[in-house]
Amino acid sequence: MTGAPVIPREQALTNARAALDRARARRDADRAAGRLPLDVERTLRRLERDHRTAPSTRSAA
């Protein structure tokens, strides 16, 4: 079978994490510089507040 090359699952996850880290870094830099629209800033603050008050879903293993 000669199809398109397949990326191993581990490599795909590594690539996705790296892309997400770059996007978060850009967002954080824009936020620190005050370049985010007000509605986006409000949404981020609400999500952060909700995250702080939500019970942990991870087990203490």
C-alpha positions in Angstrom: 0.0 0.0 0.0 1.6 3.2 -1.1 -0.4 6.1 0.4 0.5 9.3 2.0 3.1 9.1 4.8 1.6 8.6 8.2 2.7 10.7 11.1 3.1 8.7 14.3 0.6 9.6 17.0 3.3 10.8 19.4 4.7 13.2 16.8 1.2 14.5 15.9 0.6 15.2 19.6 4.0 16.9 20.0 3.3 19.1 16.9 -0.2 20.0 18.3 1.2 20.9 21.7 3.9 23.1 20.1 1.3 24.9 17.9 -0.9 25.5 21.0 2.1 26.8 23.0 3.0 29.2 20.2 -0.7 30.4 20.0 -0.8 30.9 23.8 2.4 32.9 23.7 1.1 35.2 21.0 -2.1 35.7 22.9 -0.3 36.4 26.2 2.0 38.9 24.4 -1.0 40.7 22.8 -2.8 40.7 26.1 0.2 42.1 28.0 0.6 44.9 25.3 -3.2 45.7 25.6 -3.9 44.7 22.0 -6.8 42.4 22.7 -10.4 43.7 22.1 -12.3 44.4 25.3 -14.8 41.5 24.7 -11.9 39.0 24.3 -10.3 40.4 27.5 -13.5 40.0 29.4 -14.0 36.4 28.1 -10.4 35.5 29.2 -11.0 37.0 32.7 -14.3 35.1 33.0 -12.6 31.8 32.0 -9.7 32.3 34.4 -12.2 33.1 37.2 -14.2 30.0 36.4 -11.1 27.9 36.3 -9.9 29.1 39.7 -13.3 28.3 41.3 -13.9 25.0 39.6 -13.1 21.8 41.6 -10.1 19.9 40.3 -10.9 17.1 37.9 -7.5 15.4 38.4 -7.1 12.7 40.9 -4.5 13.1 43.6 -2.7 9.9 42.7 
